[in-house]
């Protein structure tokens, strides 16, 4: 769930508490998935999942949610 309460006008601590994480996974030696998560003191700020079929290709976004 992405919280709408963390908009700048409502959340003065947003910029000082935000953390980002990324996880890249290779499946069967050919399928790449990239998961990106940003959180602050309230909860999830942004969440994304991307996919590519080959190493040299660009990631294509599968899912994105932002507050």
Beta strands, then each sheet from edge to edge (+ up, - down):
strand 1: 19-27
strand 2: 31-39
strand 3: 44-52
strand 4: 60-66
sheet 1: 1+ 2- 3+ 4-
end
